[in-house]
Amino acid sequence: MGLDDLNAKILKCLQKNARQSNAEIGRQVGISSPAVSERIKKMEDLGIIEGYKAAVSPFEMGYQLKAIITLRAFMGKLKPFLEKVKMYDEVINCYRITGDENIVMEVVLKNQKHLEAFIDQLITYGESKTQIVLSRVIKQKEIIPI
């Protein structure tokens, strides 16, 4: 079972609202609730559907700053950093990239002192550049074009 037209329609429904019932999805795509459930289970098993989550506001949780930090790793420090970055609670997204820098991170921090302490931890691994996020222009898109 791959991504046929019916599965694509189910995925679109889930991406819009993963909390809607299988019966509601079935009404939207024209099949029964058990058929929706079976198709969703198969897509989960295949890894097409990776999971479900609750979107939480960092601001409401006390994180007043969001920053984009790039890191140009020192010679021999990239692999150790790739292991260490998984342990930083502040990092909400991290990508290995091409170009002058090796890493780009999206981080949330409580305040400027927290930012300073976080940057101090990065010094061991490389040269960092920090940009403070002022506002979000586009809400993060979880919807993959189908």
N, CA, C and O atoms as CSV, one atom per row, in Angstrom:
chain,resi,resn,atom,element,x,y,z
A,1,MET,N,N,0.852,-1.180,0.000
A,1,MET,CA,C,0.000,0.000,0.000
A,1,MET,C,C,0.889,1.232,0.000
A,1,MET,O,O,1.746,1.384,0.870
A,2,GLY,N,N,0.690,2.097,-0.959
A,2,GLY,CA,C,1.459,3.324,-1.038
A,2,GLY,C,C,0.568,4.521,-0.809
A,2,GLY,O,O,-0.392,4.476,-0.040
A,3,LEU,N,N,0.906,5.572,-1.484
A,3,LEU,CA,C,0.160,6.808,-1.323
A,3,LEU,C,C,-0.770,6.991,-2.516
A,3,LEU,O,O,-0.484,7.766,-3.429
A,4,ASP,N,N,-1.889,6.267,-2.496
A,4,ASP,CA,C,-2.891,6.443,-3.548
A,4,ASP,C,C,-3.705,7.703,-3.263
A,4,ASP,O,O,-3.482,8.377,-2.257
A,5,ASP,N,N,-4.638,8.015,-4.140
A,5,ASP,CA,C,-5.431,9.244,-3.992
A,5,ASP,C,C,-6.202,9.284,-2.680
A,5,ASP,O,O,-6.314,10.340,-2.057
A,6,LEU,N,N,-6.737,8.136,-2.256
A,6,LEU,CA,C,-7.516,8.082,-1.021
A,6,LEU,C,C,-6.625,8.336,0.198
A,6,LEU,O,O,-7.009,9.072,1.107
A,7,ASN,N,N,-5.438,7.727,0.214
A,7,ASN,CA,C,-4.508,7.974,1.324
A,7,ASN,C,C,-4.073,9.437,1.353
A,7,ASN,O,O,-3.929,10.026,2.425
A,8,ALA,N,N,-3.866,10.017,0.181
A,8,ALA,CA,C,-3.489,11.433,0.113
A,8,ALA,C,C,-4.593,12.305,0.719
A,8,ALA,O,O,-4.306,13.260,1.440
A,9,LYS,N,N,-5.849,11.977,0.426
A,9,LYS,CA,C,-6.964,12.736,0.994
A,9,LYS,C,C,-7.020,12.572,2.513
A,9,LYS,O,O,-7.287,13.534,3.232
A,10,ILE,N,N,-6.773,11.376,2.991
A,10,ILE,CA,C,-6.763,11.121,4.444
A,10,ILE,C,C,-5.643,11.931,5.101
A,10,ILE,O,O,-5.845,12.544,6.149
A,11,LEU,N,N,-4.467,11.930,4.479
A,11,LEU,CA,C,-3.348,12.700,5.025
A,11,LEU,C,C,-3.659,14.191,5.080
A,11,LEU,O,O,-3.316,14.866,6.050
A,12,LYS,N,N,-4.304,14.699,4.048
A,12,LYS,CA,C,-4.677,16.120,4.053
A,12,LYS,C,C,-5.612,16.420,5.222
A,12,LYS,O,O,-5.468,17.442,5.891
A,13,CYS,N,N,-6.566,15.531,5.462
A,13,CYS,CA,C,-7.486,15.718,6.598
A,13,CYS,C,C,-6.718,15.719,7.917
A,13,CYS,O,O,-6.954,16.570,8.775
A,14,LEU,N,N,-5.799,14.764,8.079
A,14,LEU,CA,C,-5.029,14.666,9.324
A,14,LEU,C,C,-4.117,15.874,9.521
A,14,LEU,O,O,-3.940,16.345,10.644
A,15,GLN,N,N,-3.538,16.376,8.424
A,15,GLN,CA,C,-2.656,17.531,8.545
A,15,GLN,C,C,-3.426,18.779,8.938
A,15,GLN,O,O,-2.889,19.648,9.626
A,16,LYS,N,N,-4.670,18.878,8.514
A,16,LYS,CA,C,-5.495,20.025,8.897
A,16,LYS,C,C,-5.934,19.922,10.349
A,16,LYS,O,O,-5.965,20.922,11.067
A,17,ASN,N,N,-6.280,18.692,10.787
A,17,ASN,CA,C,-6.742,18.484,12.158
A,17,ASN,C,C,-6.587,17.010,12.514
A,17,ASN,O,O,-7.447,16.192,12.189
A,18,ALA,N,N,-5.493,16.678,13.178
A,18,ALA,CA,C,-5.214,15.286,13.533
A,18,ALA,C,C,-6.129,14.767,14.642
A,18,ALA,O,O,-6.127,13.571,14.933
A,19,ARG,N,N,-6.902,15.644,15.258
A,19,ARG,CA,C,-7.792,15.225,16.341
A,19,ARG,C,C,-9.185,14.851,15.856
A,19,ARG,O,O,-10.001,14.373,16.644
A,20,GLN,N,N,-9.471,15.057,14.580
A,20,GLN,CA,C,-10.811,14.687,14.112
A,20,GLN,C,C,-10.948,13.160,14.085
A,20,GLN,O,O,-9.968,12.433,13.922
A,21,SER,N,N,-12.156,12.712,14.246
A,21,SER,CA,C,-12.417,11.270,14.328
A,21,SER,C,C,-12.277,10.612,12.960
A,21,SER,O,O,-12.361,11.265,11.920
A,22,ASN,N,N,-12.062,9.310,12.996
A,22,ASN,CA,C,-12.000,8.540,11.751
A,22,ASN,C,C,-13.334,8.610,11.009
A,22,ASN,O,O,-13.370,8.594,9.779
A,23,ALA,N,N,-14.419,8.687,11.761
A,23,ALA,CA,C,-15.744,8.809,11.131
A,23,ALA,C,C,-15.838,10.118,10.344
A,23,ALA,O,O,-16.346,10.139,9.223
A,24,GLU,N,N,-15.345,11.209,10.938
A,24,GLU,CA,C,-15.377,12.502,10.252
A,24,GLU,C,C,-14.487,12.472,9.009
A,24,GLU,O,O,-14.873,12.969,7.951
A,25,ILE,N,N,-13.316,11.896,9.140
A,25,ILE,CA,C,-12.425,11.775,7.973
A,25,ILE,C,C,-13.104,10.932,6.904
A,25,ILE,O,O,-13.055,11.266,5.720
A,26,GLY,N,N,-13.734,9.844,7.318
A,26,GLY,CA,C,-14.443,8.976,6.379
A,26,GLY,C,C,-15.518,9.715,5.607
A,26,GLY,O,O,-15.684,9.511,4.404
A,27,ARG,N,N,-16.256,10.584,6.311
A,27,ARG,CA,C,-17.282,11.384,5.639
A,27,ARG,C,C,-16.650,12.318,4.597
A,27,ARG,O,O,-17.208,12.527,3.520
A,28,GLN,N,N,-15.501,12.863,4.926
A,28,GLN,CA,C,-14.846,13.806,4.011
A,28,GLN,C,C,-14.265,13.116,2.776
A,28,GLN,O,O,-14.247,13.696,1.691
A,29,VAL,N,N,-13.790,11.878,2.939
A,29,VAL,CA,C,-13.128,11.201,1.814
A,29,VAL,C,C,-14.004,10.136,1.158
A,29,VAL,O,O,-13.653,9.610,0.102
A,30,GLY,N,N,-15.150,9.814,1.780
A,30,GLY,CA,C,-16.101,8.899,1.157
A,30,GLY,C,C,-15.895,7.424,1.441
A,30,GLY,O,O,-16.245,6.578,0.618
A,31,ILE,N,N,-15.318,7.100,2.626
A,31,ILE,CA,C,-15.192,5.682,3.012
A,31,ILE,C,C,-15.601,5.520,4.467
A,31,ILE,O,O,-15.825,6.508,5.166
A,32,SER,N,N,-15.699,4.285,4.924
A,32,SER,CA,C,-16.149,4.012,6.296
A,32,SER,C,C,-15.053,4.316,7.317
A,32,SER,O,O,-13.871,4.384,6.979
A,33,SER,N,N,-15.464,4.497,8.558
A,33,SER,CA,C,-14.543,4.752,9.652
A,33,SER,C,C,-13.522,3.613,9.815
A,33,SER,O,O,-12.333,3.891,9.970
A,34,PRO,N,N,-13.957,2.319,9.786
A,34,PRO,CA,C,-12.968,1.234,9.891
A,34,PRO,C,C,-11.951,1.237,8.737
A,34,PRO,O,O,-10.782,0.906,8.933
A,35,ALA,N,N,-12.405,1.610,7.544
A,35,ALA,CA,C,-11.483,1.673,6.404
A,35,ALA,C,C,-10.451,2.792,6.608
A,35,ALA,O,O,-9.278,2.623,6.275
A,36,VAL,N,N,-10.891,3.939,7.158
A,36,VAL,CA,C,-9.967,5.031,7.464
A,36,VAL,C,C,-8.950,4.562,8.490
A,36,VAL,O,O,-7.749,4.778,8.330
A,37,SER,N,N,-9.438,3.916,9.549
A,37,SER,CA,C,-8.567,3.429,10.611
A,37,SER,C,C,-7.512,2.471,10.073
A,37,SER,O,O,-6.341,2.559,10.442
A,38,GLU,N,N,-7.923,1.563,9.207
A,38,GLU,CA,C,-6.997,0.586,8.621
A,38,GLU,C,C,-5.943,1.291,7.766
A,38,GLU,O,O,-4.758,0.967,7.842
A,39,ARG,N,N,-6.372,2.235,6.971
A,39,ARG,CA,C,-5.435,2.957,6.102
A,39,ARG,C,C,-4.451,3.785,6.935
A,39,ARG,O,O,-3.261,3.826,6.624
A,40,ILE,N,N,-4.937,4.439,7.985
A,40,ILE,CA,C,-4.053,5.227,8.854
A,40,ILE,C,C,-3.032,4.316,9.513
A,40,ILE,O,O,-1.847,4.646,9.556
A,41,LYS,N,N,-3.472,3.177,10.025
A,41,LYS,CA,C,-2.563,2.222,10.668
A,41,LYS,C,C,-1.478,1.761,9.698
A,41,LYS,O,O,-0.310,1.679,10.077
A,42,LYS,N,N,-1.846,1.462,8.460
A,42,LYS,CA,C,-0.861,1.026,7.465
A,42,LYS,C,C,0.128,2.144,7.160
A,42,LYS,O,O,1.323,1.888,7.012
A,43,MET,N,N,-0.360,3.394,7.063
A,43,MET,CA,C,0.548,4.513,6.796
A,43,MET,C,C,1.484,4.763,7.981
A,43,MET,O,O,2.633,5.160,7.789
A,44,GLU,N,N,0.997,4.530,9.209
A,44,GLU,CA,C,1.868,4.622,10.382
A,44,GLU,C,C,2.942,3.538,10.323
A,44,GLU,O,O,4.121,3.807,10.554
A,45,ASP,N,N,2.525,2.311,10.013
A,45,ASP,CA,C,3.474,1.196,9.934
A,45,ASP,C,C,4.543,1.409,8.864
A,45,ASP,O,O,5.691,0.998,9.035
A,46,LEU,N,N,4.162,2.051,7.765
A,46,LEU,CA,C,5.103,2.325,6.673
A,46,LEU,C,C,6.004,3.531,6.960
A,46,LEU,O,O,6.969,3.773,6.235
A,47,GLY,N,N,5.691,4.279,8.006
A,47,GLY,CA,C,6.482,5.459,8.336
A,47,GLY,C,C,6.059,6.712,7.588
A,47,GLY,O,O,6.720,7.746,7.684
A,48,ILE,N,N,4.960,6.628,6.841
A,48,ILE,CA,C,4.441,7.815,6.151
A,48,ILE,C,C,3.934,8.807,7.196
A,48,ILE,O,O,4.216,10.003,7.126
A,49,ILE,N,N,3.184,8.291,8.159
A,49,ILE,CA,C,2.751,9.102,9.306
A,49,ILE,C,C,3.754,8.842,10.418
A,49,ILE,O,O,3.874,7.721,10.913
A,50,GLU,N,N,4.474,9.890,10.807
A,50,GLU,CA,C,5.533,9.744,11.809
A,50,GLU,C,C,5.030,9.882,13.235
A,50,GLU,O,O,5.663,9.376,14.162
A,51,GLY,N,N,3.908,10.553,13.427
A,51,GLY,CA,C,3.409,10.724,14.783
A,51,GLY,C,C,2.425,11.871,14.862
A,51,GLY,O,O,2.069,12.484,13.857
A,52,TYR,N,N,1.998,12.143,16.073
A,52,TYR,CA,C,1.041,13.204,16.360
A,52,TYR,C,C,1.621,13.995,17.518
A,52,TYR,O,O,2.366,13.451,18.333
A,53,LYS,N,N,1.280,15.289,17.597
A,53,LYS,CA,C,1.859,16.096,18.656
A,53,LYS,C,C,0.918,17.215,19.072
A,53,LYS,O,O,-0.029,17.563,18.366
A,54,ALA,N,N,1.209,17.757,20.226
A,54,ALA,CA,C,0.518,18.957,20.693
A,54,ALA,C,C,1.451,20.136,20.453
A,54,ALA,O,O,2.610,20.097,20.865
A,55,ALA,N,N,0.971,21.163,19.807
A,55,ALA,CA,C,1.771,22.372,19.575
A,55,ALA,C,C,1.688,23.229,20.841
A,55,ALA,O,O,0.595,23.590,21.278
A,56,VAL,N,N,2.833,23.550,21.420
A,56,VAL,CA,C,2.904,24.287,22.674
A,56,VAL,C,C,3.561,25.639,22.409
A,56,VAL,O,O,4.532,25.719,21.657
A,57,SER,N,N,3.045,26.686,23.014
A,57,SER,CA,C,3.599,28.026,22.856
A,57,SER,C,C,4.796,28.208,23.793
A,57,SER,O,O,4.626,28.209,25.012
A,58,PRO,N,N,6.011,28.361,23.237
A,58,PRO,CA,C,7.166,28.601,24.101
A,58,PRO,C,C,6.988,29.862,24.943
A,58,PRO,O,O,7.381,29.895,26.109
A,59,PHE,N,N,6.391,30.908,24.348
A,59,PHE,CA,C,6.189,32.168,25.059
A,59,PHE,C,C,5.343,31.958,26.317
A,59,PHE,O,O,5.679,32.467,27.386
A,60,GLU,N,N,4.254,31.213,26.189
A,60,GLU,CA,C,3.374,30.956,27.333
A,60,GLU,C,C,4.031,30.050,28.371
A,60,GLU,O,O,3.586,29.989,29.517
A,61,MET,N,N,5.091,29.347,27.969
A,61,MET,CA,C,5.819,28.478,28.891
A,61,MET,C,C,7.009,29.200,29.533
A,61,MET,O,O,7.812,28.580,30.229
A,62,GLY,N,N,7.118,30.513,29.297
A,62,GLY,CA,C,8.152,31.300,29.946
A,62,GLY,C,C,9.399,31.552,29.116
A,62,GLY,O,O,10.366,32.126,29.617
A,63,TYR,N,N,9.396,31.137,27.866
A,63,TYR,CA,C,10.550,31.366,26.998
A,63,TYR,C,C,10.285,32.640,26.188
A,63,TYR,O,O,9.534,32.625,25.213
A,64,GLN,N,N,10.907,33.725,26.604
A,64,GLN,CA,C,10.630,35.038,26.030
A,64,GLN,C,C,11.448,35.341,24.775
A,64,GLN,O,O,11.112,36.263,24.032
A,65,LEU,N,N,12.509,34.584,24.531
A,65,LEU,CA,C,13.362,34.811,23.371
A,65,LEU,C,C,13.382,33.591,22.462
A,65,LEU,O,O,13.409,32.447,22.918
A,66,LYS,N,N,13.368,33.868,21.174
A,66,LYS,CA,C,13.622,32.825,20.191
A,66,LYS,C,C,14.778,33.332,19.350
A,66,LYS,O,O,14.818,34.509,18.991
A,67,ALA,N,N,15.716,32.457,19.036
A,67,ALA,CA,C,16.877,32.866,18.255
A,67,ALA,C,C,17.212,31.800,17.224
A,67,ALA,O,O,16.887,30.623,17.379
A,68,ILE,N,N,17.870,32.252,16.175
A,68,ILE,CA,C,18.448,31.364,15.173
A,68,ILE,C,C,19.954,31.460,15.382
A,68,ILE,O,O,20.528,32.547,15.316
A,69,ILE,N,N,20.581,30.336,15.629
A,69,ILE,CA,C,22.023,30.316,15.878
A,69,ILE,C,C,22.674,29.394,14.858
A,69,ILE,O,O,22.266,28.246,14.681
A,70,THR,N,N,23.697,29.924,14.191
A,70,THR,CA,C,24.484,29.087,13.281
A,70,THR,C,C,25.810,28.789,13.964
A,70,THR,O,O,26.313,29.588,14.755
A,71,LEU,N,N,26.364,27.632,13.645
A,71,LEU,CA,C,27.622,27.208,14.243
A,71,LEU,C,C,28.561,26.730,13.144
A,71,LEU,O,O,28.200,25.903,12.307
A,72,ARG,N,N,29.755,27.264,13.168
A,72,ARG,CA,C,30.834,26.779,12.306
A,72,ARG,C,C,31.762,25.989,13.216
A,72,ARG,O,O,32.528,26.559,13.993
A,73,ALA,N,N,31.679,24.673,13.107
A,73,ALA,CA,C,32.390,23.801,14.035
A,73,ALA,C,C,33.894,23.858,13.822
A,73,ALA,O,O,34.377,23.947,12.693
A,74,PHE,N,N,34.623,23.805,14.931
A,74,PHE,CA,C,36.074,23.694,14.872
A,74,PHE,C,C,36.437,22.314,14.341
A,74,PHE,O,O,35.636,21.382,14.421
A,75,MET,N,N,37.645,22.185,13.798
A,75,MET,CA,C,38.136,20.912,13.282
A,75,MET,C,C,38.005,19.833,14.364
A,75,MET,O,O,38.492,19.998,15.483
A,76,GLY,N,N,37.349,18.742,14.016
A,76,GLY,CA,C,37.192,17.617,14.939
A,76,GLY,C,C,36.077,17.781,15.963
A,76,GLY,O,O,35.880,16.900,16.800
A,77,LYS,N,N,35.349,18.880,15.914
A,77,LYS,CA,C,34.309,19.135,16.918
A,77,LYS,C,C,32.888,18.916,16.404
A,77,LYS,O,O,31.941,18.974,17.189
A,78,LEU,N,N,32.715,18.667,15.107
A,78,LEU,CA,C,31.366,18.518,14.569
A,78,LEU,C,C,30.674,17.282,15.122
A,78,LEU,O,O,29.545,17.375,15.605
A,79,LYS,N,N,31.325,16.134,15.061
A,79,LYS,CA,C,30.678,14.908,15.549
A,79,LYS,C,C,30.361,14.984,17.042
A,79,LYS,O,O,29.258,14.605,17.436
A,80,PRO,N,N,31.278,15.458,17.889
A,80,PRO,CA,C,30.900,15.611,19.302
A,80,PRO,C,C,29.710,16.556,19.492
A,80,PRO,O,O,28.851,16.318,20.341
A,81,PHE,N,N,29.668,17.635,18.693
A,81,PHE,CA,C,28.544,18.560,18.808
A,81,PHE,C,C,27.239,17.887,18.402
A,81,PHE,O,O,26.214,18.088,19.055
A,82,LEU,N,N,27.260,17.092,17.337
A,82,LEU,CA,C,26.045,16.423,16.868
A,82,LEU,C,C,25.472,15.502,17.944
A,82,LEU,O,O,24.259,15.294,17.986
A,83,GLU,N,N,26.298,14.959,18.795
A,83,GLU,CA,C,25.803,14.159,19.923
A,83,GLU,C,C,25.300,15.058,21.055
A,83,GLU,O,O,24.252,14.792,21.643
A,84,LYS,N,N,26.040,16.111,21.352
A,84,LYS,CA,C,25.701,17.006,22.465
A,84,LYS,C,C,24.414,17.786,22.222
A,84,LYS,O,O,23.631,17.994,23.149
A,85,VAL,N,N,24.186,18.224,20.972
A,85,VAL,CA,C,23.034,19.087,20.676
A,85,VAL,C,C,21.723,18.397,21.026
A,85,VAL,O,O,20.741,19.070,21.340
A,86,LYS,N,N,21.687,17.080,20.979
A,86,LYS,CA,C,20.470,16.326,21.321
A,86,LYS,C,C,20.081,16.503,22.789
A,86,LYS,O,O,18.932,16.265,23.162
A,87,MET,N,N,21.036,16.918,23.617
A,87,MET,CA,C,20.778,17.063,25.052
A,87,MET,C,C,20.365,18.475,25.455
A,87,MET,O,O,19.946,18.690,26.592
A,88,TYR,N,N,20.475,19.444,24.542
A,88,TYR,CA,C,20.105,20.823,24.858
A,88,TYR,C,C,18.592,20.988,24.760
A,88,TYR,O,O,18.018,20.879,23.676
A,89,ASP,N,N,17.954,21.247,25.891
A,89,ASP,CA,C,16.505,21.465,25.905
A,89,ASP,C,C,16.099,22.709,25.120
A,89,ASP,O,O,14.982,22.783,24.607
A,90,GLU,N,N,16.987,23.671,25.028
A,90,GLU,CA,C,16.678,24.933,24.359
A,90,GLU,C,C,16.492,24.777,22.847
A,90,GLU,O,O,15.797,25.575,22.218
A,91,VAL,N,N,17.109,23.757,22.274
A,91,VAL,CA,C,17.103,23.584,20.824
A,91,VAL,C,C,15.809,22.895,20.399
A,91,VAL,O,O,15.543,21.757,20.787
A,92,ILE,N,N,15.002,23.602,19.594
A,92,ILE,CA,C,13.746,23.006,19.136
A,92,ILE,C,C,13.840,22.499,17.700
A,92,ILE,O,O,13.030,21.673,17.281
A,93,ASN,N,N,14.824,22.987,16.945
A,93,ASN,CA,C,15.123,22.467,15.611
A,93,ASN,C,C,16.617,22.611,15.388
A,93,ASN,O,O,17.225,23.600,15.798
A,94,CYS,N,N,17.195,21.628,14.743
A,94,CYS,CA,C,18.618,21.680,14.434
A,94,CYS,C,C,18.832,20.993,13.099
A,94,CYS,O,O,18.341,19.889,12.863
A,95,TYR,N,N,19.578,21.668,12.225
A,95,TYR,CA,C,19.843,21.135,10.891
A,95,TYR,C,C,21.334,21.188,10.611
A,95,TYR,O,O,22.002,22.159,10.967
A,96,ARG,N,N,21.854,20.158,9.982
A,96,ARG,CA,C,23.205,20.179,9.446
A,96,ARG,C,C,23.074,20.747,8.038
A,96,ARG,O,O,22.252,20.281,7.250
A,97,ILE,N,N,23.878,21.745,7.729
A,97,ILE,CA,C,23.704,22.478,6.479
A,97,ILE,C,C,25.008,22.560,5.688
A,97,ILE,O,O,26.089,22.256,6.193
A,98,THR,N,N,24.870,22.977,4.442
A,98,THR,CA,C,26.036,23.249,3.616
A,98,THR,C,C,26.381,24.726,3.725
A,98,THR,O,O,25.575,25.526,4.201
A,99,GLY,N,N,27.570,25.083,3.285
A,99,GLY,CA,C,27.974,26.482,3.320
A,99,GLY,C,C,29.063,26.706,4.349
A,99,GLY,O,O,29.715,25.760,4.792
A,100,ASP,N,N,29.261,27.969,4.730
A,100,ASP,CA,C,30.319,28.316,5.680
A,100,ASP,C,C,30.064,27.751,7.073
A,100,ASP,O,O,31.002,27.363,7.770
A,101,GLU,N,N,28.805,27.703,7.477
A,101,GLU,CA,C,28.460,27.121,8.777
A,101,GLU,C,C,28.062,25.665,8.578
A,101,GLU,O,O,27.658,25.263,7.486
A,102,ASN,N,N,28.180,24.875,9.652
A,102,ASN,CA,C,27.818,23.458,9.605
A,102,ASN,C,C,26.418,23.195,10.141
A,102,ASN,O,O,25.751,22.245,9.731
A,103,ILE,N,N,25.981,24.050,11.064
A,103,ILE,CA,C,24.760,23.804,11.828
A,103,ILE,C,C,23.922,25.075,11.880
A,103,ILE,O,O,24.459,26.177,11.992
A,104,VAL,N,N,22.597,24.916,11.797
A,104,VAL,CA,C,21.681,26.010,12.105
A,104,VAL,C,C,20.670,25.462,13.113
A,104,VAL,O,O,20.110,24.380,12.932
A,105,MET,N,N,20.453,26.235,14.176
A,105,MET,CA,C,19.554,25.819,15.250
A,105,MET,C,C,18.496,26.878,15.482
A,105,MET,O,O,18.757,28.075,15.354
A,106,GLU,N,N,17.318,26.435,15.819
A,106,GLU,CA,C,16.267,27.316,16.319
A,106,GLU,C,C,16.183,27.020,17.808
A,106,GLU,O,O,15.968,25.876,18.209
A,107,VAL,N,N,16.353,28.054,18.625
A,107,VAL,CA,C,16.380,27.852,20.074
A,107,VAL,C,C,15.376,28.769,20.764
A,107,VAL,O,O,15.074,29.857,20.276
A,108,VAL,N,N,14.869,28.317,21.896
A,108,VAL,CA,C,14.012,29.151,22.743
A,108,VAL,C,C,14.706,29.322,24.088
A,108,VAL,O,O,15.271,28.381,24.646
A,109,LEU,N,N,14.645,30.548,24.588
A,109,LEU,CA,C,15.377,30.897,25.799
A,109,LEU,C,C,14.511,31.782,26.684
A,109,LEU,O,O,13.628,32.489,26.199
A,110,LYS,N,N,14.772,31.734,27.987
A,110,LYS,CA,C,13.939,32.489,28.921
A,110,LYS,C,C,14.221,33.988,28.873
A,110,LYS,O,O,13.304,34.799,29.007
A,111,ASN,N,N,15.490,34.357,28.682
A,111,ASN,CA,C,15.874,35.772,28.693
A,111,ASN,C,C,17.288,35.915,28.136
A,111,ASN,O,O,17.878,34.950,27.650
A,112,GLN,N,N,17.827,37.148,28.217
A,112,GLN,CA,C,19.164,37.396,27.670
A,112,GLN,C,C,20.254,36.640,28.428
A,112,GLN,O,O,21.209,36.161,27.817
A,113,LYS,N,N,20.123,36.530,29.735
A,113,LYS,CA,C,21.118,35.780,30.514
A,113,LYS,C,C,21.137,34.310,30.090
A,113,LYS,O,O,22.200,33.698,29.986
A,114,HIS,N,N,19.972,33.764,29.852
A,114,HIS,CA,C,19.868,32.383,29.376
A,114,HIS,C,C,20.552,32.248,28.016
A,114,HIS,O,O,21.268,31.277,27.769
A,115,LEU,N,N,20.327,33.228,27.136
A,115,LEU,CA,C,20.979,33.228,25.825
A,115,LEU,C,C,22.493,33.265,25.978
A,115,LEU,O,O,23.206,32.507,25.322
A,116,GLU,N,N,22.980,34.141,26.839
A,116,GLU,CA,C,24.419,34.257,27.047
A,116,GLU,C,C,25.012,32.938,27.546
A,116,GLU,O,O,26.058,32.502,27.066
A,117,ALA,N,N,24.345,32.312,28.503
A,117,ALA,CA,C,24.832,31.032,29.040
A,117,ALA,C,C,24.821,29.943,27.969
A,117,ALA,O,O,25.725,29.109,27.912
A,118,PHE,N,N,23.798,29.959,27.129
A,118,PHE,CA,C,23.712,28.961,26.064
A,118,PHE,C,C,24.840,29.150,25.050
A,118,PHE,O,O,25.481,28.183,24.638
A,119,ILE,N,N,25.078,30.399,24.653
A,119,ILE,CA,C,26.163,30.678,23.707
A,119,ILE,C,C,27.510,30.268,24.305
A,119,ILE,O,O,28.377,29.754,23.599
A,120,ASP,N,N,27.679,30.497,25.597
A,120,ASP,CA,C,28.926,30.093,26.266
A,120,ASP,C,C,29.166,28.586,26.139
A,120,ASP,O,O,30.313,28.147,26.058
A,121,GLN,N,N,28.100,27.801,26.123
A,121,GLN,CA,C,28.253,26.349,25.969
A,121,GLN,C,C,28.708,25.975,24.556
A,121,GLN,O,O,29.378,24.961,24.358
A,122,LEU,N,N,28.338,26.802,23.582
A,122,LEU,CA,C,28.682,26.509,22.194
A,122,LEU,C,C,30.147,26.804,21.866
A,122,LEU,O,O,30.693,26.239,20.919
A,123,ILE,N,N,30.780,27.677,22.634
A,123,ILE,CA,C,32.145,28.112,22.356
A,123,ILE,C,C,33.107,26.931,22.233
A,123,ILE,O,O,34.053,26.984,21.447
A,124,THR,N,N,32.877,25.888,22.989
A,124,THR,CA,C,33.726,24.697,22.948
A,124,THR,C,C,33.730,24.030,21.579
A,124,THR,O,O,34.719,23.415,21.180
A,125,TYR,N,N,32.629,24.155,20.870
A,125,TYR,CA,C,32.446,23.406,19.621
A,125,TYR,C,C,32.738,24.214,18.359
A,125,TYR,O,O,33.032,23.637,17.312
A,126,GLY,N,N,32.659,25.533,18.445
A,126,GLY,CA,C,32.905,26.306,17.241
A,126,GLY,C,C,32.523,27.756,17.403
A,126,GLY,O,O,32.254,28.240,18.502
A,127,GLU,N,N,32.508,28.435,16.272
A,127,GLU,CA,C,32.178,29.852,16.210
A,127,GLU,C,C,30.692,29.990,15.889
A,127,GLU,O,O,30.208,29.425,14.908
A,128,SER,N,N,29.980,30.735,16.710
A,128,SER,CA,C,28.535,30.858,16.506
A,128,SER,C,C,28.149,32.271,16.103
A,128,SER,O,O,28.851,33.240,16.395
A,129,LYS,N,N,27.022,32.359,15.428
A,129,LYS,CA,C,26.389,33.639,15.098
A,129,LYS,C,C,24.943,33.529,15.543
A,129,LYS,O,O,24.293,32.507,15.324
A,130,THR,N,N,24.442,34.583,16.169
A,130,THR,CA,C,23.098,34.563,16.730
A,130,THR,C,C,22.250,35.685,16.155
A,130,THR,O,O,22.685,36.834,16.069
A,131,GLN,N,N,21.046,35.336,15.768
A,131,GLN,CA,C,20.052,36.320,15.349
A,131,GLN,C,C,18.823,36.131,16.236
A,131,GLN,O,O,18.333,35.013,16.399
A,132,ILE,N,N,18.332,37.221,16.802
A,132,ILE,CA,C,17.119,37.180,17.623
A,132,ILE,C,C,15.913,37.257,16.696
A,132,ILE,O,O,15.863,38.101,15.802
A,133,VAL,N,N,14.955,36.386,16.909
A,133,VAL,CA,C,13.718,36.401,16.130
A,133,VAL,C,C,12.812,37.482,16.702
A,133,VAL,O,O,12.531,37.496,17.900
A,134,LEU,N,N,12.357,38.385,15.844
A,134,LEU,CA,C,11.462,39.461,16.281
A,134,LEU,C,C,10.000,39.041,16.208
A,134,LEU,O,O,9.225,39.318,17.123
A,135,SER,N,N,9.623,38.375,15.124
A,135,SER,CA,C,8.239,37.924,14.982
A,135,SER,C,C,8.194,36.809,13.948
A,135,SER,O,O,9.122,36.622,13.161
A,136,ARG,N,N,7.095,36.079,13.973
A,136,ARG,CA,C,6.880,35.011,13.013
A,136,ARG,C,C,6.052,35.551,11.857
A,136,ARG,O,O,4.970,36.098,12.071
A,137,VAL,N,N,6.546,35.404,10.644
A,137,VAL,CA,C,5.855,35.891,9.461
A,137,VAL,C,C,4.892,34.828,8.933
A,137,VAL,O,O,3.768,35.142,8.541
A,138,ILE,N,N,5.332,33.585,8.924
A,138,ILE,CA,C,4.500,32.459,8.500
A,138,ILE,C,C,4.508,31.431,9.614
A,138,ILE,O,O,5.566,31.043,10.109
A,139,LYS,N,N,3.327,30.994,10.003
A,139,LYS,CA,C,3.236,29.941,11.007
A,139,LYS,C,C,3.872,28.683,10.450
A,139,LYS,O,O,3.704,28.355,9.276
A,140,GLN,N,N,4.602,27.982,11.304
A,140,GLN,CA,C,5.288,26.768,10.866
A,140,GLN,C,C,4.323,25.850,10.142
A,140,GLN,O,O,3.252,25.523,10.653
A,141,LYS,N,N,4.705,25.449,8.975
A,141,LYS,CA,C,3.848,24.594,8.166
A,141,LYS,C,C,4.194,23.136,8.425
A,141,LYS,O,O,5.308,22.691,8.153
A,142,GLU,N,N,3.248,22.419,8.941
A,142,GLU,CA,C,3.410,20.991,9.128
A,142,GLU,C,C,2.812,20.252,7.948
A,142,GLU,O,O,2.915,19.030,7.844
A,143,ILE,N,N,2.187,21.007,7.062
A,143,ILE,CA,C,1.489,20.383,5.936
A,143,ILE,C,C,2.469,20.160,4.792
A,143,ILE,O,O,3.081,21.100,4.286
A,144,ILE,N,N,2.605,18.911,4.401
A,144,ILE,CA,C,3.447,18.538,3.283
A,144,ILE,C,C,2.580,18.534,2.035
A,144,ILE,O,O,1.506,17.933,2.043
A,145,PRO,N,N,3.015,19.188,0.958
A,145,PRO,CA,C,2.209,19.178,-0.263
A,145,PRO,C,C,1.986,17.751,-0.759
A,145,PRO,O,O,2.926,16.965,-0.876
A,146,ILE,N,N,0.748,17.441,-1.042
A,146,ILE,CA,C,0.413,16.083,-1.512
A,146,ILE,C,C,-0.194,16.183,-2.885
A,146,ILE,O,O,-0.553,15.164,-3.477
